[in-house]
Amino acid sequence: MHDLEWVLGPSVIKFVERHVRSLLSWDILVFFHRNPDAVLDMNALASRLGRRVDELEPEVALLRDDGIIQSAGGLLRYRPTPEMRALAEAFVEACQDRSRRLALIALVLHKVTPRQE
């Protein structure tokens, strides 16, 4: 973990540990961060991400519970607090650098499929 902290920084690791539960939640976060004014229903988001609605629903619900996405009247909006927006910005920025992106993928995949000790 210490190597990842050096590569990613503790705030990005903390953000991933709390909010990036899968590669799908990663895609949703990056999409909304890059399109902060987007207002979509679940079908439109599924179409944009090339996913099925039933795949998205649990991830969107968790991001809504985290206060990152707002859902009202069947429409989804990106509504993080300023602090959360800054953390999401650091995460998305880390995604742009190859070595940091590989470290992020390793971190998320470890969460999805933890090793049996």
JOKA-V427282 format. One line per field, one symbol per residue. ss: DSSP state (2 for helix, 1 for strand, 0 for the rest). phi: phi as a letter, one per 40 degrees, with the letter a starting at -180 (. if undefined). A space follows every 50 residues. Layout:
# JOKA-V427282
ss = ???
phi = ???
This chain:
# JOKA-V427282
ss = 02222222022222222220002222222222220000111222222220 00222222222222200011110011110002222222222222220222 22222222222200000
phi = .ccccccbgcccccccccbbcacccdccccdcccbcccbbcccccdcccg bcdcccdcccccccccgcbbbaggbbbcbccdcccccccccccccccdcc ccccdcccccccbcccc
